Amino acid sequence: LSFKTLLIPLIAFLVYFPNVYWNFKHGFIMLKHTEHHFSRKSFSFLTFLKFFLGCAGVFSPVFFFHYLKTGVSSLYYYVKKYSIFFLFSFPWIIFFLFFSFFVKLNLNWIFPFVLAGYFAWTYFCYDKRLFNLLKLNFFLSFFFSLIILGLPIFPNVYPVFCRTILKKFYPWKILGKEVEKIYLKERKKEKLPLLADSRKIASAIAFYTNFHPEVYVIKHSKVP
């Protein structure tokens, strides 16, 4: 391993260090925030299927299926040529896929490993002259990205069942602006904390207001 290769995990560590340090100072609240995901330990093929198809849909089915296939059939080639990218991706993707049989996982948890795998897979396809596969992956990803981005901008163009996906987000902006108006009117100089009984409401207020409030959630159950 060269010095430049060792810089990759070092840079990654420096990027994540502030987050790790903040969690250390606050009792690793990020882990507690997601602890309800690990309350169920029974086997479920349905949670695996949802996670697997979700990964394929979000991260491109062309890339995801082909990377899993070649990761097994061309394991030695990947390790020899793209060891850092491959070792920081493929084993972890397999681990999360296996783990999803027992725990409900969010797709964003696997994203850093998928990103590393995407680099390894791109170099693999380039070396193997699989240019048509790369083009297909690019155009499909670009096409589906446009469809997703266009949903909130031109909702009337999409079928009704697609529009209902965003329906729950419409009131959040109104709520955020009302809270902001009342907050700026009532506060004097100091920054007042806000209380909410739902994590969704707290995140909506934090997202749709411009004064960066401190929002706290009152827990009524073990699930945040």
WOWO-V26796 format. One line per field, one symbol per residue. ss: DSSP state (~ for helix, > for strand, _ for the rest). Layout:
ss: ???
//
This chain:
ss: __~~~~~~~~~~~~~~~~~~~~~~~___~~~~~_~~~~______~~~~~~~~~~~~~~__~~~~~~~~~~~~~_~~~~~~~_~~~~~__~~~~~~~~~~_______~~~~~~~~~~~~~~~~~~~~~___~~~~~~~~~~~~~~~~~~~~~~~_~~~__~~~~~~~~__~~~~~~~~~~~~~~~~~______>>>>__~~~~~~~~~~_____>>>>_______
//
